[in-house]
């Protein structure tokens, strides 16, 4: 069984902004893991809390098969590299997943397909960790 919050879960690399989803896809495929995408914005206090209280602690563990965690600013413009290597507008990426609020966390397979219901908003660390653990368990089961 995959235990997420008993010992924490590490990430292959630190949480950071992403514009190349083909690279994230290749890393997830290579490690047979999922991609967690965090849609956020610079002025979102709840996004800061989510990162500090839930996502940053992931980096302190040595758990096997950690998810690839990347974030994207919901208001960022410009072009990004999609999972298949095509250049698309960042708005198209956001619209594909129907993201309208921050923070929103998605769990995707290496091809960019949604594996669990989005987690929208942030109220408390305990509740978010419960939702995230449930979503990750379902996602890893679907991946296998």
N, C-alpha and C positions, 0 to 999 in steps of 0.2 A: 504494500500500500504506500502511496505517496503522501508523506506527512510534510505539510508546508510550514506551519507556525510553531511546532514544538522546538525545532532547532533552527528555524529560519531557512531561507532558500537563497542561494547565491545566484548571481547573474554572470554570464560569461564575460561581460564587460559592464562598466558602470552605466547607469541610466543616463541617456543623453539624447539630444535631439537628432532626428534622422531625416535625411532626404533621399537616401538610397535604399529602397525596400528590397531590391534584388540582392544586395549584400546581406541584409537581415534574413532573407529567405534562404540564401545559400548556407549561412551559419546555422539556421534552424534545421535545415535538411541534413547537413553534415552531422549535427549532434542529435538528430532524431528528437527534436523538441518543438515547443510551440513558441509563437511570437506574441508578446503582450504589447499592445499599442496603447499608450496613454495620450489622449487628446487633452491639451491643456492650453492655458494662456498666461501671459506674463503677469497680469493683474488679478489672478485668481488665487485668493487666500486658501480656498479649499484644496486647490491643486498643490500648493506648498505643503499643506498639512498631510495630504496623501503621500507625497514623496518622502517627507521627513518621518512620518509615523509608520508607514507600511512598506513603501518600496525601497527606500534606502537600506533598511535593516537586512534586506535580501543579500546584500553584498558581503555580509559578515559570515556566511556559512560555506560549507564545502559540500553541500547536497549534490548528488549526481543529477544530470539532466536538467539543469536549470533552464527556465524560459529565457528567450532573448527579449529583453525589455527595451523598448524605444519609445520616445515621446515625440509628439508633433504639435506645434502651436496651431490651434484651430483658426487663427487669423493670419497665419503666414501666407504670403503670396508666392508667386514664382512657380517653377517647375520642379518636380521630383521624379526619381526613377522608380517606376512601378515594379511589382514583384516579377514581372516577365521581362524587365529591362527597358520597356518603353518609357519615354518621357511623357508625363501628364501634368496637368495643373494640380497644385496642392488642393484646390477647391474640389476637383473631381474625386480625389482620394477621400476627402471628408464626406462628400455627398454620397459616394458609393456605400458607405456604412451608415448613412443617415444620422450623422453626429451633429447635434444642435446645441449641446450644453457641455460645460466643462466642470469638473473632470469627467471624462468618459473613458473607460478602460475596455478594450476588446482583446479577446484571445483568438488568435488566428493560426491556421496551419501554415506550413511554408509557402503555399500557393496563394495565401491571402484570404482563404475561406474562413468565415466565422465558425468557431467551434462551440461557443457558449453564448448565452444572452449577454449583451453589453451590461456593464456595471456603470450606472450614471449617478453622478453626485458623490458626496462624501459627508457622512454625519459623524460617525464615531469609528475609532480604530478597531474596536472589537467587532462591530457589525461588518465593517468592510473586510476584515481578515476572514470572517466566517464566509461571506459571499465569495471572496476571491478563492479561498481554499476549495469550496464546492465547485466553482467554475473551472479551476485548474484540474481537479480530479476528473470531471466530466470531459474536459478537453484532452487530457492525456489518454483516457479510455478511447475517445473517438479517433485519436491519432494512430493508435495501434491497430 
